[in-house]
């Protein structure tokens, strides 16, 4: 073996040794052409997914968070559909809370691979969110809603800490209270005209300690839509208090 061959062999050996010494990286589990579109609920915004987003991206998924105007059901559906339409591959559409109503109406595209409901409403055609839980105990958080002169609803800071995000640190709950997005009350009175869950695979995360939507109502809706259901011992915001558990459900939907 000549000197050049020996040098090449030594270099190759050194490279292989260096690669072997690197920490193992988890291989992407999802098709890189799949996009997760995250739809926030009332009293929140797209940053509510900030703990889940990096977990999804680490698995090779593209992620886009919708910024709902919260001005009406129609406006929020249109905002979500614009994001879905902009994607080139399949989409997993995820809705939290009020966002569940939005994805129910917006999730009809052939691009939609699955729907994921996170402590969310999953209405049927003709349902209005304001009365969908009339047969269940009134959630403590809903009693505290305040309306301004234009009919926009918000939560007092004390209620955010007690009813919306009671399992988050005080600073995190305070940030939600300060940055919350008020929702126009008319959105809760607009009938749903299409139920996308009838023709899509569905997943549902039930928050067992939810004080904004009755956990029993969440379980009933999950059963109604035939969803693969996961129950977490969380407040209304499991994507913030148990982000890995929420990400795992979304990843499972993306792997279908």
N, C-alpha and C positions, 0 to 999 in steps of 0.2 A: 504494500500500500504506500503510495507516495505521500509527500507532505500535504498536498492539497486535499487528498482524500481523508487523511487523518484529521485535518482541521475541520472539514465538513462534518465528519462523524462526531467530533467532539462538540461542535456547535449544535447539531441536531439533538445530541444527548442532553445538552444543557437546556435547550428549549423544552424538551419533553419533561425534564425534571422540574422546571419552573412551572409548567402548566399543571403538573401533578400536585404541586404544592399549593395551588390556588384553592380557596374555599369553594366547595360545591355550590353551584347556582341552580335554583329551582327552574326547571324547564317550563316555558310557557305551556299552559294547559288549554288555552283556547285559540281558535283560529284568529290570526292577527287581523283578518278582515272583518271581524265582529266588533261592533260598537255598542257600548252600554250608554244609553241615554237616560240620565237621572232627572226626575221631575220632582221638585220640592213641593211642600204643602203650604197651607196658610200660616201666617205669622213667622215665615222663614224665607230663606232665599237659597240660591244654588250652592253657597258655601256650607250649607248644612251637610254636604256630602264629603267634606274635606278629609275626613279620616278614612273613608272608604275608597276614594279615588286612587291613592297611591297603591293600595292593595290590589285593585283591579289592574292597574297599569303594570304592576310587577308580574302579572300572569299573562301579559301579552295582549291585553284588551285595550282598544281605543275607548276613550271616555269623553262624553260631553254632558255638561250640566245645563239644563234649561233655566233661564231666568223668567219665571212666570210674571206677567204684569199684575195678576190677581185682581183684575178689573171686572172680569166676567168669565163664565165657563167657556164661552166661545173664544174669547181672547187667549185664554190659557191653552186651549186645545190648538188654536192656530199657531201659537208660539212653539208648542211641542211638535206639531206636524212639520213646521219649517225645518226644525233640527233633524227630524227623521228623514225628510226628503233630501237633505244635504248629504246624507251618508251614502257611500257607494256599495256597502255590503249589507249583511244581515244586522239586525238591531235587537238588543234586549232592552225593553222599555220598562223602567222602574219608577214607581210612584210612591211617595210617602204621604200619608194622611189625605188631605184634599187632592194631592197629586194622583191618588188612586182613581178618583172620578175623572181626572183629566186623561189618564192613560186608557181608561175604559172607553172613552169616546174617541181618543186620538189614535188608538193602536190598531187600526184596521188595515194598514199598509201590508202588502205582501212581503215587505222587508222585515216585518216583525217576527222574530224567532221565538220570543216568549215574553210574557208579562210577569213582572214581579211586584207584588203589593207589600209595602212595608208599613205596618200599623196604619192601614189605609182603608178608605172606602172602596168597595167593589160593587157599585150599583147595577141594577138591571134597567132595561128600557122603561122610561116613564118615571123612574125614581127621582126624587129631589133630595139632595143631601140634608137639607134642613129637617126633614121628617123621617129619614131612613132608620133612625134609631128609636122611634117613638115607643116601641114595645120593649125597650130595655131601660134599665136604670139610667137616669140622667148623669152623665159624667161630671165630676166636680168642676173641671176646668171650664166647661161650656157655660156654666152659670155665671162665670166671672167676666165674660166677654163684654167689651164696651164699644159702643158705636159713636162715631163723630157725626157732625152735622151733615156730611155727605154720605153717610151710611156705611162707612168703612169700619170694620170690626178689628179690634186689637185686644191683646191680653195685658193686664197690669203686670208690672215686673214681679210683684209678689206671687202672682198666679203662675208665671213662667217657672219660677223656682219651685213652687209647690206642686203644680199639676202638669206642666209641660215637660220639664227636664229635671225632675226631682232626684235623679240618680247621677247628675253631673256635678262637678265642683261648682262652688258658688260663682267663681269668675266666669266659667263657661256659660252658666245659666244667665248671668248678667249680660253677657255679650249677645245672647239670643234676644233678650228683652229689649236691649238698646237698638239692635239692628233689625228687628222683626218687620216683616212686610204685612201691613194691614190688608184685609181682603174685603172687596165690596160685598155687602150682605146679599145682594141680588144673586150672586153666584150660587148661594145655597138654596135658592128657590127656582133654579132653572132645571127643567127636566132633562134627563139623559135620553138621547135619541138612538144610541147604538151601544151595544155591549160587546166590545172586542174580545172579551174573555171567552165568549161562546165558541170562537174559532181558533183560539191560540192556546198553547201550553201555558199553564199558570203556576205561580209560586206565591206563597203568602207567609209573611212573618207576622205572627201575633205577638203583641206586647202584653204580657200577663199583668203588668202593673200600670197599664195605661189609664190615665185620668182625663184624657181628652176624647177618646172613643172607647166605648164599653168593650172590654176584652171578650165578653160573651158575644157581642155583635161581630167582632172581628172573626171569631171562630165560626160563627154562623155563615158569614160571607165567604170565608175560605171553603167551607163545606159546600156551599151553594155553587161555587164556580169550579169545584172539583180540583182545587189547588193542592200541590205538594206543600204541606204546611210545616212550618217550624215555629215553635213557641219559645220565646225568650223572656226571662224574668227582668224586664226593663220597663222604663218609662215610655212615653210617646216617641222618644227619639233614639231608638236602638242603634241607628247608624252612627250616633255619637258616643253612646255608652258601651256598645258591643260591636264595634265596626268590623272586626274579623268575622264574627258570626254572620253579619249581614252580607259581607263580601263573599263568604263561602256559598251562600244561597244564590247570589247573582252569578258567581262563577259556574255553579252547577247548571243554571239556566243557559249560560253561554256555551256549555259543553254539549248541549243536546244535539 
